[in-house]
């Protein structure tokens, strides 16, 4: 049968053939016209259905934004908009690439290819070098199929396909984001990463105590899972309870493999390196409940990499790890409110239990956050939707049980310490802390001191913090860096304006969290100024140049003994009844929140979420305007992010580091298999509350992890009263405390009592940290202690310097690096046979300077030449 048209051009067809051919052409034309109209109608129907679906999806996304609160899942709806659109279209109305109408509404005719043609073209592609493998490369790597990349990329085709296949999984994208955050945290904490190979740590006693905590938990795990909440390796031989200490048992258990393989210092450094990334990621997950992808990523970075949290990560790792659980609590609580299912309740219970096992202070704040989000919701459901509330009771009960189970080891240890009287603290001590750790108002919103590293020293001039004094002016203490930063605060204000304009109800919750915590961080009064000093004669008041302290509705809490000009008096601590923090610490079980500045860390969550709203608004503008604006905002924010502790910086920056070990001093103790007690002088039970004795060297606890010997000193957040009573019952320790502040040598009776008690304590070594004291006649006190120890049988066996000089024999004296004095250390060994048999005639054995000061108490400097002092 011939085709339509009959014969070739120039050859007329027969009449019959022409008639039949004409009829078939007319029929085909009618059929073709009908098919075209049907196709156009289907295409228009498909296009209208797609537009209707997109409009309905946009309305569904915008509705919770317009009327959203903590329970509106805006961010998740926006992130899954494509999936929602496909589901709403029902599958049959999906407009694909092949069926999309052309410019005039017509569907392009598909190409007809036979098997031979397909084979020839595929063979041609293989001969060109792309191969069948490269034709399956994912969308991000499609350019690799084009020459000249095809030949180069052939070995990497499998890797590209694997990556694209993994990228489709949600968990893989989260892992990649977490790794990016961790890399950013390593950059923000540089040069902390180099400490792993250089064997260094920030030179603070807190850091040394954290390292000891990792060592102790790993020690107990390797010794048949012993109890980590009590130890005799501190405050030996009495021992000390660790229920209210900064032990971080959960982190210790997680890092036990690293501790056993590479040491506790490596565990501390590794954890401090990944903590910023964890902070960013948990904040990102919480922000995704309301914000889009880009805004959530920025909110996570602004929170986890802020200077305030980076400072805590450098010097108070327990605080930084405790803050990680706060965004997790927010995420779990909001999901529980939205779904009333068991899974978010279990997640919330695990989070609260982990917070208790990491930081008790962070756990208290996490419980406050949970109560602030759940209690109003439960009350509202009680009056409006009781059926939904009954449905949520079972998940709430399961979550509470999970939290108690996870936190039970720490809770049991805290209960035991409380029942034994180990949690008793003089109320006046807490009251003084309440007034000392409030943040000046301008410090909260001033530019971060981080920008001083870029040469902009004048911008953060308004930053001040009055918790420590030096030379009559305020300096940065070892407590924290409380400040939101200028850029973050500005973005947060913009976020509030956007939320007010677009009626985002959840924006007001973020603002309440930010401003409420900012007010709490002010403490018991309002302070303005950068030259404030704690008043030593009037408890609770400040003074100084350009310092303004407002105490509206003044009242007094607790009596405390203050010492000024060597005169001790009892004073009432002055506070303001207008400040919320004054009433918060009066709530039972919340009196231990003695550092008001740490509430600024919680307020940073609200700042990050509000800044995320501003970034989300920018990302929704036109591309030519959004991209430059976001780049400028990111560039300005990066200047204030991070914290380079341990390097040269402003005057308020701790700059010193210390080695993780001192083998030139500790080698004899490491070689001693007796596990005898090591006495460190100056001696004291130190930390946060209920302290006795004198301050100790920051290297003591590090040496304890190296030689494994018990220490007579301790450093914990809470010194229990039973330990204090047990130590004071020993005559040796009692008279040692007296010698540290005495102006006369011990009597024969005191020496005999101390010598008899010393023989029962199993003390084998003593380390005398010379030049640790800087005030109140340090040489006189050291000489008295030296004579006391020598009379009891301690003999010097090694002498070294903390900062050795280039000379063959280390010489301590003068000024070391960065203007700090070189510190001399003596190692003494105890042998009872070396003690004086007849401790009489003390005058003949007195150190020349000690004898001089005993007879000339008003003279500060010893006139005896150094050649005669030895």
JORAVEN-V643151 format. One line per field, one symbol per residue. phi: phi as a letter, one per 20 degrees, with the letter a starting at -180 (. if undefined). psi: psi as a letter, one per 30 degrees, with the letter a starting at -180 (. if undefined). burial: + if it has 16 or more other ideal C-beta (glycine too) atoms within 10 Angstrom, else -. A space follows every 10 residues. Layout:
phi=???
psi=???
burial=???
This chain:
phi=.fffomdefn cfefffffff ffffffffff ffffffffff ffffffffff ffffffffff ffffffcfcf eeeffffffd fffffffffm nfefeefeef fffeneefff feceffffff ffffffffof mffffdffgf dfffedfeff ffegfeffff ffffffffef ffffffffff ffffffffdg dgffffeemc bfecffffff ffffffffff ffdmlffeeb bdeclfefnb edfdeeflff ffffeggfff ecofffffff fffeggffff fffffffffc dfffffffff ffefdfffff ffffdcffff fffgffffff ffffffffdl dfgfffffff fffffffdbf ffffffffff ffeeffffff ffedbfffff feffgfffff ffffffeggf fffffffffe nfdecgffff fffgeedfeg ffffdfgffg fffenefefe fffbbdebcb mncfcfeeer ceafnfffff ffffffffff femeffffff ffffffffff ffnebddcpd cdcffedcfn ddbpfldcdd cflfbccmdb eddblmdecd ceeecdfeef fgeffefgmd fffedfffff ffffffffff fffffffffe efffdfffff fffffffffe enbefncfbf feefdecbff bcffdegfff feeflffded cfdaddqdcl ecmdfdffef fffffeemef dfebbcfbef fgfffffffe ffffffffff cedcffefff fffffffffe eledcbddef mfedcllfff ffffffffff feoecfdbcb cfcfeffgdg deqmcefmme ffdecdddde cgfefffdfe lfffdffgff ffffecfeee deeffffefe
psi=kllkfcalkf jklleeeeee eeeeeeeeee eeeeeeeeee eeeeeeeeee eeeeeeeeee efefeeglaf gkieeeeefg eeeeeeeffg efgkjlefgk laeggkkkkk kjkleeeeee eeeeeefffe leeffgklef gffffkkgfe eefefgeeee eeeeeeffke eeeeeeeeee eeeeeeefgk heeffeffhl lkileeeeee eeeeeeeeee efihhljfgk kgflhkgelk kgeglheiee eeeegeeeef efleeeeeee efefeeeeee eeeeeeffff laeeeeeeee efefgleeee eeeefieeee eefefeeeee eeeeeeeefh leefeeeeee eeeeeefeje eeeeeeeeee efeeeeeeee eefeifeeee ffeeeeeeee eeeeeegeee eeeeeeeefg gfgkkkfeee eeeeffgkkk efeeglkkfe fffggiffeg ffklkgflkj gglklkagel ijkfkeeeee eeeeeeeeee eghjefeeee eeeeeeeeee ffbglkkklg hkkkkffjkf llllkhkkkk ikhkakklkk kkkkhgkklk lkkklkffke eefeffkkfg ffifjeffff eeffeeeeee eeeeeeeeff lkefeeeeee eeeeeeeeef lljilglkal fgkkfllllf liffefeeee fjgfhlkkkk kkkljlcelh klalklkffe feeefefgkl kflljlfjjk eeeeeeeffk eeeefeeeff glglllleee eeeeeeeeff fhkflkkjjl gekflhieee eeeeeeeeee ffgkkkfkkl keiklflejk kklbkakggk kkkkkkkkkk jefflkejhl hfefgkkeee eefefiffke kkfklffff.
burial=---------- --+------- +--------- ---------- --+--+--++ --+---+--- +--++--+++ -++++++++- ---++--++- --+------- +-----+--- ---------- ----+----+ +--+--+--- +--++----+ --+---+--+ +--------- ------++-- ++-+++-++- -++-+----+ ++++++++++ ++++++++++ +------++- +-++++-+++ ++++++++++ +++-++-++- --++++++++ +++-++++++ ++++++++++ ++++++++++ ++++++++++ ++++++++++ ++++++++++ +++++++--+ ---+++++++ ++++++++++ ++++++++++ --++--+--- +-------+- -+--++--+- -++--++-++ +-++--+--- -++-+--+++ ++++++++++ ++++++++++ +++-----++ -++++++--- ---++++-++ ++++++++++ ++++++-++- ---++++-++ +-++-+++++ ++++++++++ -++++--+++ ++-+--+-+- +-----++-+ -+-------- ++++++-++- ++-++----- -+++++++++ ++++++++++ +++++++++- -----+---+ --+---++++ ++++++--++ -++++-++-+ ++--++--+- -+---+++++ ++++++++++ ++++++++++ +++++++-++ ++++++++++ ++++-++--+ +++++++-++ ----++---+ +-+++-++-- +-++++++++ +++---+-++ ++++++++++ ++++-----+ ++-------+ -+---+---- -+++++++++ ----+---+- -+---++-++ +++------- -+--------
